[in-house]
Amino acid sequence: MSTDFSDAPAWSIDTLAVRAGQVRSQFNEHSEALYLTSSFVFDSAAQAAARFSGAEEGNVYARFTNPTVTMMQERLAALEGAESCVATATGMAAILSTVMALMNAGEHIISSRSIFGATQQMFGNIFSRFGVETTYVDAGDIAGVRAAMRPTTRLVFIETPSNPLTEVLDIVAWAEAAHAGGALLVVDNCFCSPALQRPLELGADLVIHSATKYLDGQGRVLGGAVCGPKVHVDEVFKFLRTAGPTLSPFNAWIILKGLETLSIRMQAQSANALTLAQWLEAQPQVARVYYPGLPSHPQHALAMRQQASGGAILSFEVRPGQGDAREAAWRVVDHCHLLSITANLGDTKTTITHPATTTHGRISPEARQASGIGEGLLRIAVGLESPVDIQADLARGLAA
Ligand SMILES: *Cc1c(COP(=O)(O)O)cnc(C)c1O
């Protein structure tokens, strides 16, 4: 009935991506089944009691577990090299559940400064109301992490590479600083995915995912996950099963099948991103390109140590020419016929974003300038289209 996984520890990540976690039903289906059921039936009153008490393992209710969700969790855990994984409704639900499960009022978070906008809002506007304070530290400032550490610091939270400037954070160094202060290092691994970066192997304690991005990879569903040692993931699961931001079985099935092509998508999209970054760097209308795969990137050596490639996301600064920088950047966006004008990323379709007026539009102009997000900056999340066609789409706006 279930697949034989006795060889699994020796399997490569590519094999695990298509095989790990599968459990077959009595029908012996080849492709993983989608179990659209909210509850499960027991053979007897005694079994119901045993399932509810936890004396017997098994499914009870889909807010707790569902076989399709379990398969997705097992597969993602295998890819991250994690002992355990729990899936959540969205990436934000993964961050919410981690903090709710592992922290108490009066405790403290240290975060890298440049993180996803909604995460920053959750730290600043929501957790703060429950007595959890957050201190921000710059990406390269390990001494700053040590200085910010308090006896109450429970979590150190980072994203690498950062959005949109692709700063690469040294996971080993951040983990050492977190552990020296008795805190756990949590890495949001959304931008790289386990196909390119495995933070747990570098000393991180927990990995957070928005499965909405590269894990699905085709822009279809929302989802999230927390991966790490069972002792912590079990706590997150206890919060989830009670509070309810659980992943739906349908979304889990989409993500489970998305994981099968994760590695080849990431390789192909990263290769396209490198080609595009090199081309952009040679354009006279482009002042600067931010891409960890380019030798001109300040943390290129670190990125090549820590990641399997430069990733699929890059940013670049358009030269203002005679007019102002925003006009020049918007002109590039508005001349795109192929690239999708959207703030989303992690899709097979290439997207283009003007961070200063969208994802980072609510930050004050001074703070934006201080963090290096200028009016001329554009972010591209490179998909699977031919780089030749992507270049032609951008060349039109650059020439205008
Ligand atoms: C999108 C994103 C999130 C939030 O994920 P949702 O699935 O939209 O809730 C968190 N972190 C990063 C880096 C993201 O890009």
The ligand as an SDF file (V2000), in Angstrom:
LIG
                    3D

 15 15  0  0  0  0  0  0  0  0999 V2000
    5.1740   36.2470   -0.8220 C   0  0  0  0  0  0  0  0  0  0  0  0
    6.1110   36.2090    0.2920 C   0  0  0  0  0  0  0  0  0  0  0  0
    5.6750   35.9470    1.6020 C   0  0  0  0  0  0  0  0  0  0  0  0
    4.2170   35.7820    1.9540 C   0  0  0  0  0  0  0  0  0  0  0  0
    3.6440   34.6720    1.3480 O   0  0  0  0  0  0  0  0  0  0  0  0
    2.0680   34.5570    1.0350 P   0  0  0  0  0  0  0  0  0  0  0  0
    1.9590   33.1580    0.5160 O   0  0  0  0  0  0  0  0  0  0  0  0
    1.7230   35.6270    0.0390 O   0  0  0  0  0  0  0  0  0  0  0  0
    1.3540   34.7490    2.3190 O   0  0  0  0  0  0  0  0  0  0  0  0
    6.6200   35.8890    2.5950 C   0  0  0  0  0  0  0  0  0  0  0  0
    7.9320   36.0750    2.3430 N   0  0  0  0  0  0  0  0  0  0  0  0
    8.3920   36.3360    1.0960 C   0  0  0  0  0  0  0  0  0  0  0  0
    9.8530   36.5360    0.8770 C   0  0  0  0  0  0  0  0  0  0  0  0
    7.5020   36.4170    0.0370 C   0  0  0  0  0  0  0  0  0  0  0  0
    7.9610   36.6910   -1.1930 O   0  0  0  0  0  0  0  0  0  0  0  0
  1  2  1  0
  2  3  1  0
  2 14  2  0
  3  4  1  0
  3 10  2  0
  4  5  1  0
  5  6  1  0
  6  7  2  0
  6  8  1  0
  6  9  1  0
 10 11  1  0
 11 12  2  0
 12 13  1  0
 12 14  1  0
 14 15  1  0
M  END
$$$$
